[in-house]
Amino acid sequence: MEKKNNLSSNPLVSVIINCFNGEKYLEECLSSILNQSYKNWEVIFWDNHSTDNSKKIFHEFEDKRFKYFFSSEHTFLYEARDLAIKASNGSLFAFCDVDDYWEKEKLELLVPLFNNDNIGVVYSNQWMLNDNSKKKKKRKKKNLPSGDISSKIISEQPATINTAIIKKSEYFKLEGGFNKNYQIIGDYDFFVRISKNCLFNCSQRPLTFYRLHSDNFTKKNRDIEISELEQWIQEIKRNYYLSKKDINLVNELILYKKIMDLILKNKKFSSISYLLRYPNNLKKIKLLFALIIPISLLEKKKEF
């Protein structure tokens, strides 16, 4: 049963920007927030002990809604996310990483999607922007799911931290907020946990730009991502809050990433032994295709 929406018609949205030496793209990121057509927002700029010109660039934006916080010591990203949320004032919050930016209608189109109290997260599609070629494509070609999407979160990851707006009351229901033990998969873990407690709503329109460049942390640390997922699934099994089907979906995701990592490292013989264990589905066809094309072409495809 749907509950009546108790949010105000014009809620304050806290836009959290976690920054560590992010000067290269920062101006474009901040400008995209300043130019939002929805005006009731604040920026919580969490400077994670930067040593570049990030602070200087931030203070060039003379708007009272821009609020600067300097961390006394550098922390991992997910601890910094939690600290920034605690400093925020909005009933809703969203993240924009320093190398990404938003369409000007993002908040205007997403905030009204909190149309009942069961909805805890709203999100949109996303543009994947190649920083070298400036070409872009939609992250998801199929329609994004709404409602109870907990299994979809596990298998397809339709929502990302830069596309979402999150109800702060739902965040506080989660034990510990973001998991600070992770460097890469903390967003994935967060969405899996919050999706068990609330419904999602979405816009099919891409409203954010995710920039693909050589310094993307996940791209440079695929081994860490796989290791963290393997650790995470063991913890989930102990907590018993995922179904057997969901656990199988996570194991399939780990196997897919492991095979692709081996192919990209040109360890094709090793990848074949894992590929034989992979379920017969469309993703297996994609892996077989990746196995036979030149590594140089595969790298370009993965970058875009």
VMD Tcl script that draws the C-alpha trace (Angstrom):
set ca {
  {0.00 0.00 0.00}
  {1.37 3.41 -0.98}
  {1.82 5.98 1.75}
  {1.10 9.64 1.20}
  {4.19 11.69 0.44}
  {5.14 13.75 3.50}
  {8.02 15.61 1.85}
  {7.49 19.31 1.27}
  {6.81 20.36 -2.30}
  {10.17 22.09 -2.46}
  {12.58 20.08 -0.24}
  {16.18 21.10 0.33}
  {18.59 18.84 -1.58}
  {22.14 18.56 -0.23}
  {24.52 18.02 -3.16}
  {27.63 16.34 -1.78}
  {30.91 16.72 -3.63}
  {33.73 14.64 -2.19}
  {37.00 16.06 -3.46}
  {40.61 14.94 -3.26}
  {42.86 16.84 -5.66}
  {40.04 17.26 -8.15}
  {41.06 20.55 -9.77}
  {41.10 19.26 -13.36}
  {37.33 18.98 -13.81}
  {36.04 20.82 -10.75}
  {34.85 24.03 -12.40}
  {32.57 22.15 -14.81}
  {31.21 20.02 -11.97}
  {30.38 23.02 -9.77}
  {28.92 25.03 -12.65}
  {26.49 22.20 -13.41}
  {25.15 22.45 -9.85}
  {24.98 26.24 -9.88}
  {22.97 26.13 -13.12}
  {20.30 23.73 -11.84}
  {16.77 24.84 -12.74}
  {15.63 23.61 -9.29}
  {16.93 26.20 -6.85}
  {16.47 24.80 -3.33}
  {19.81 23.08 -2.88}
  {23.06 23.40 -0.99}
  {26.51 22.15 -1.94}
  {28.43 20.29 0.76}
  {31.98 20.41 -0.58}
  {34.04 17.91 1.40}
  {37.71 18.65 0.73}
  {39.45 15.42 1.72}
  {42.78 17.12 2.50}
  {43.54 18.19 -1.09}
  {46.95 19.66 -1.92}
  {46.08 21.14 -5.33}
  {43.98 24.18 -6.30}
  {40.61 22.62 -5.47}
  {39.94 24.99 -2.56}
  {40.81 28.04 -4.65}
  {38.54 26.95 -7.50}
  {35.67 26.26 -5.11}
  {35.87 29.71 -3.52}
  {35.61 31.35 -6.92}
  {31.92 30.40 -6.76}
  {30.44 33.17 -4.63}
  {27.10 31.68 -3.71}
  {25.93 31.29 -0.11}
  {24.59 27.82 -0.96}
  {28.18 26.61 -1.54}
  {29.54 25.34 1.80}
  {33.16 24.34 2.24}
  {34.47 21.72 4.70}
  {38.14 20.77 5.03}
  {38.94 17.36 6.48}
  {41.64 17.45 9.15}
  {43.08 14.24 7.69}
  {42.67 12.28 4.48}
  {40.20 9.38 4.75}
  {38.94 6.68 2.40}
  {36.06 7.77 0.18}
  {33.24 6.02 2.02}
  {34.16 7.51 5.37}
  {34.30 10.91 3.64}
  {30.83 10.30 2.18}
  {29.39 9.63 5.63}
  {31.08 12.68 7.16}
  {29.70 14.91 4.40}
  {26.17 13.56 4.87}
  {26.35 14.35 8.59}
  {27.31 17.94 7.70}
  {24.33 18.32 5.34}
  {20.98 19.96 6.09}
  {18.68 18.63 3.37}
  {15.96 16.00 3.75}
  {17.35 14.65 0.46}
  {20.95 14.26 -0.64}
  {22.78 13.49 -3.87}
  {26.40 13.00 -4.91}
  {28.29 14.54 -7.78}
  {31.90 13.41 -8.05}
  {34.40 16.06 -9.13}
  {35.03 14.55 -12.57}
  {31.30 14.27 -13.37}
  {28.55 16.81 -14.01}
  {24.78 17.12 -14.34}
  {22.16 18.20 -16.84}
  {20.54 21.41 -15.57}
  {17.14 19.71 -15.14}
  {18.37 16.84 -12.98}
  {16.93 18.03 -9.67}
  {13.82 19.53 -11.26}
  {12.89 16.22 -12.88}
  {13.91 13.83 -10.10}
  {12.72 15.50 -6.89}
  {8.98 15.19 -7.80}
  {9.45 11.42 -8.20}
  {9.39 11.13 -4.40}
  {5.61 10.94 -4.77}
  {4.96 8.66 -1.79}
  {6.70 7.76 1.46}
  {7.65 4.26 0.31}
  {10.08 5.72 -2.21}
  {13.52 6.18 -0.70}
  {15.67 6.61 -3.80}
  {15.06 8.18 -7.21}
  {17.54 7.98 -10.08}
  {18.01 8.44 -13.81}
  {19.89 7.06 -16.76}
  {23.39 8.42 -17.35}
  {25.62 9.59 -20.18}
  {28.97 7.81 -20.40}
  {31.36 10.46 -21.74}
  {34.70 9.52 -23.28}
  {37.04 12.28 -22.14}
  {39.34 11.84 -25.16}
  {36.86 11.62 -28.02}
  {34.04 13.58 -26.29}
  {31.61 10.96 -27.59}
  {28.81 9.87 -25.30}
  {26.39 6.98 -25.01}
  {23.63 5.95 -22.63}
  {24.76 3.75 -19.78}
  {21.58 1.65 -19.95}
  {19.82 0.99 -23.26}
  {16.85 -0.84 -21.72}
  {14.19 0.89 -19.63}
  {15.25 1.40 -16.02}
  {13.22 -0.42 -13.34}
  {11.11 1.15 -10.59}
  {9.51 -0.19 -7.42}
  {11.15 -3.08 -5.57}
  {14.34 -3.45 -7.60}
  {16.57 -5.20 -5.05}
  {17.36 -8.15 -7.35}
  {17.94 -5.78 -10.28}
  {20.41 -3.82 -8.14}
  {22.38 -7.01 -7.54}
  {22.46 -8.29 -11.11}
  {22.26 -5.16 -13.30}
  {23.22 -2.20 -11.09}
  {20.78 0.21 -12.77}
  {21.28 3.01 -10.22}
  {24.64 4.64 -9.59}
  {25.68 7.05 -6.87}
  {25.94 9.95 -9.33}
  {22.46 9.36 -10.78}
  {20.58 9.01 -7.49}
  {18.86 11.26 -4.99}
  {18.44 9.60 -1.60}
  {16.04 10.30 1.24}
  {18.11 10.99 4.33}
  {15.62 9.22 6.61}
  {16.27 5.99 4.66}
  {20.02 6.48 4.94}
  {19.76 6.69 8.73}
  {17.93 3.36 8.81}
  {21.06 1.65 7.49}
  {23.45 0.34 10.09}
  {26.72 2.22 9.69}
  {25.85 4.16 6.53}
  {28.47 3.41 3.87}
  {30.77 0.47 4.57}
  {34.18 1.98 5.24}
  {36.01 -1.30 4.67}
  {35.74 -0.90 0.89}
  {37.60 1.26 -1.60}
  {35.52 0.47 -4.72}
  {32.31 -1.45 -4.06}
  {30.92 0.69 -1.24}
  {28.31 2.24 -3.56}
  {27.17 -1.21 -4.72}
  {26.92 -2.45 -1.13}
  {24.99 0.70 -0.16}
  {22.40 0.31 -2.92}
  {21.91 -3.41 -2.21}
  {21.23 -2.69 1.47}
  {18.97 0.33 0.97}
  {16.99 -1.45 -1.77}
  {15.89 -4.01 0.83}
  {14.15 -1.26 2.82}
  {12.46 1.02 0.28}
  {11.16 1.45 -3.25}
  {12.92 3.20 -6.13}
  {11.53 5.55 -8.78}
  {13.32 6.75 -11.90}
  {13.50 8.90 -14.99}
  {14.51 7.19 -18.23}
  {16.30 10.34 -19.37}
  {20.10 10.54 -18.88}
  {20.58 13.42 -16.43}
  {24.23 13.01 -15.43}
  {27.56 12.68 -17.23}
  {30.03 10.06 -16.05}
  {33.44 10.88 -17.43}
  {35.62 8.00 -18.63}
  {39.31 8.84 -18.41}
  {42.65 7.18 -17.68}
  {42.51 8.04 -13.97}
  {39.18 6.31 -13.21}
  {39.98 4.51 -9.95}
  {37.87 1.40 -10.63}
  {39.35 0.91 -14.10}
  {42.89 1.04 -12.67}
  {42.08 -1.34 -9.82}
  {39.98 -4.18 -11.21}
  {41.77 -6.69 -8.94}
  {40.68 -4.73 -5.85}
  {37.08 -4.61 -7.08}
  {36.98 -8.40 -7.59}
  {38.62 -9.06 -4.22}
  {36.16 -6.78 -2.46}
  {33.18 -8.46 -4.13}
  {34.47 -11.88 -3.02}
  {34.84 -10.58 0.54}
  {31.41 -8.94 0.39}
  {29.53 -12.07 -0.69}
  {31.01 -14.02 2.23}
  {29.82 -11.33 4.64}
  {26.38 -11.34 3.03}
  {26.09 -15.11 3.47}
  {26.78 -14.69 7.19}
  {24.10 -12.00 7.47}
  {21.43 -14.11 5.69}
  {19.58 -11.19 4.13}
  {20.05 -12.21 0.49}
  {18.14 -15.06 -1.12}
  {19.94 -18.00 -2.71}
  {18.99 -16.59 -6.12}
  {20.54 -13.23 -5.25}
  {23.73 -14.88 -4.00}
  {23.97 -16.79 -7.28}
  {23.60 -13.51 -9.18}
  {26.48 -11.97 -7.22}
  {28.69 -15.01 -7.85}
  {27.88 -14.73 -11.55}
  {28.84 -11.04 -11.48}
  {32.17 -11.86 -9.82}
  {32.89 -14.60 -12.35}
  {32.10 -12.23 -15.25}
  {34.46 -9.56 -13.92}
  {37.18 -12.15 -13.27}
  {36.98 -13.51 -16.81}
  {36.99 -10.05 -18.37}
  {39.98 -9.04 -16.24}
  {41.92 -12.10 -17.40}
  {41.06 -11.41 -21.04}
  {42.20 -7.78 -20.72}
  {45.46 -9.01 -19.20}
  {45.85 -11.30 -22.23}
  {45.62 -14.40 -20.04}
  {43.24 -16.07 -22.44}
  {44.07 -19.66 -21.52}
  {43.25 -18.98 -17.86}
  {40.07 -17.15 -18.83}
  {38.79 -20.17 -20.80}
  {38.77 -22.40 -17.71}
  {36.55 -19.86 -15.92}
  {34.43 -19.30 -19.03}
  {33.49 -23.00 -19.13}
  {31.86 -22.54 -15.71}
  {29.87 -19.46 -16.76}
  {26.08 -19.91 -17.26}
  {24.81 -20.09 -20.82}
  {23.30 -16.63 -21.38}
  {23.84 -13.42 -23.36}
  {26.74 -12.35 -21.17}
  {28.58 -15.56 -22.01}
  {28.28 -14.66 -25.69}
  {29.77 -11.25 -24.89}
  {32.67 -12.91 -23.10}
  {33.28 -15.26 -26.03}
  {33.33 -12.25 -28.34}
  {35.80 -10.47 -26.01}
  {38.00 -13.55 -26.10}
  {38.46 -13.49 -29.88}
  {38.83 -9.79 -30.69}
  {42.21 -8.01 -30.37}
  {42.99 -6.65 -26.89}
  {43.51 -3.15 -28.32}
  {39.94 -3.09 -29.66}
  {38.55 -4.53 -26.44}
  {40.30 -1.86 -24.37}
  {38.78 0.87 -26.52}
  {35.33 -0.69 -26.14}
  {35.72 -0.95 -22.37}
  {36.85 2.66 -22.18}
  {33.68 3.75 -23.90}
}
mol new
graphics top color blue
foreach p $ca { graphics top sphere $p radius 0.5 }
foreach p [lrange $ca 0 end-1] q [lrange $ca 1 end] { graphics top cylinder $p $q radius 0.2 }
display resetview
